[in-house]
Amino acid sequence: MIVDCHTHVNRVGNDVLPSEYFGAAENVDVCIVLAGVDDDSERVNKELSEYISKYKEKMVGFAFLDPTKDKTRVKDLTFIREKLGLEGIVLHCSSCGFHPAHSEAMMFYDSAQEVRLPIFFHNGCPAEPYATLDYAQPFLLDEVARTFPDLKIVIGSMGIPFVEQTLLMVAKHENVYADLTIKPGNVWQVYNIVVAAHEYGVMNKLLFGSGYPFSKASACMETLLGFNKLLGDADLPTVPRGSIQDVIERKTLELLGIRG
């Protein structure tokens, strides 16, 4: 089974048509759909719930929350999972402007661990003028992972631009994973990320993602599977194709405790 752990159904306020989404996702079996940042989390999560309820076999929804503003106790998270049918939470720390180990966030993680909801840390746009770059740093999750060792955590987009921090975090903590969402056109960046992960010995902690609609799963897979040809005949380190294939075919839902 191929799981795309990083997709969106809206972009800059515009919905992605189901036909467009499924066309881009035809090469994967299941997609995790991440809710976007919004001042009204209840509305956004309800809309996402209604959207994915029509495509349960193909989509898994992750609700958006801001722990510094929203209700995040056990009963609230239970409602999200059992009533809305959303099976994880996405946090946008840099965009929302809160430290990952903020006191309110720590109480949220306690509830999430109890309810067994995985957390996706999405800091894919820390360069936006309004975002707090400090809060996008993956090493700030170390306190979270140490305090809540059973909490399933995914660091989105390899924590770019802080990739080295991400590699350390996934190596250090059993339940911390990284989302290998790439931009196929950024050849040198893709090469360095994959080689670094291989040399660090953490390829087994990477999950495949596309970042759709910004990239398509097929293009990402094609780039990754042709990885050793990215730089032509350059005499540079390579990565076993089997290790990359394993990332693409990783049992992501099982690792995150979703659907059994």
Helices and strands as residue ranges (DSSP letters): E 3-7, E 10-11, E 14-15, H 18-24, E 30-34, H 41-52, G 53-55, E 59-64, H 74-82, E 88-91, H 93-96, H 103-115, E 119-121, G 133-136, G 138-141, H 142-147, E 153-155, G 156-159, H 163-172, E 176-181, H 187-200, G 203-205, E 206-209, H 217-225, G 227-229, H 241-248, H 252-255
